[in-house]
């Protein structure tokens, strides 16, 4: 039996895994500030469903997924939980330079039995991952983010990005230096936010 969450069909087992992860985040946040303390009561809408909805735009088949600046696991851990059901042979790599958050991510991956590697390095210093899919949530303005995405995404790959109310301006600014194919979608959880699906990234003049 499955139900809908963030526009994605999810099984009862997946919901249980998401609940277990929510409990972990709630337990660890007072120690290392994984999410804003004020958002803990709204963790399902503000963080979990917000992350789940990105999976609507994942390709039907992929093997390597990279999540940049994973922080408290949104969206990286959430997407890996969904993939456990939908793409069980896929492997996720989460890059998070903060050592304490990296420790949390490894703990969550182990307890939830997720196929995840956590790299505690800066994104630009991590060896290129050649990922089929790259995701990031509220990490950096798009002109700064695209070179990081491009570093870790294979040719023909796709990136899925959460963006705030400045998304349109960021896209316009990025187009000064970058060429890319863009799909722009409304967020289901925040009327001011956008979900960007980007492919075929290349620096202008190259």
HELIX and SHEET records of a PDB file:
HELIX    1   1 UNK A   12  UNK A   32  1                                  21    
HELIX    2   2 UNK A   37  UNK A   42  5                                   6    
HELIX    3   3 UNK A   43  UNK A   43  1                                   1    
HELIX    4   4 UNK A   44  UNK A   49  3                                   6    
HELIX    5   5 UNK A   50  UNK A   52  1                                   3    
HELIX    6   6 UNK A   53  UNK A   57  5                                   5    
HELIX    7   7 UNK A   76  UNK A   86  1                                  11    
HELIX    8   8 UNK A   99  UNK A  111  1                                  13    
HELIX    9   9 UNK A  123  UNK A  125  5                                   3    
HELIX   10  10 UNK A  142  UNK A  152  1                                  11    
HELIX   11  11 UNK A  167  UNK A  174  1                                   8    
SHEET    1   A 2 UNK A   2  UNK A   5  0                                        
SHEET    2   A 2 UNK A   8  UNK A  11 -1                                        
SHEET    1   B 7 UNK A 116  UNK A 119  0                                        
SHEET    2   B 7 UNK A  91  UNK A  95  1                                        
SHEET    3   B 7 UNK A  64  UNK A  68  1                                        
SHEET    4   B 7 UNK A 131  UNK A 137  1                                        
SHEET    5   B 7 UNK A 153  UNK A 163  1                                        
SHEET    6   B 7 UNK A 194  UNK A 203 -1                                        
SHEET    7   B 7 UNK A 178  UNK A 186 -1                                        
END                                                                             
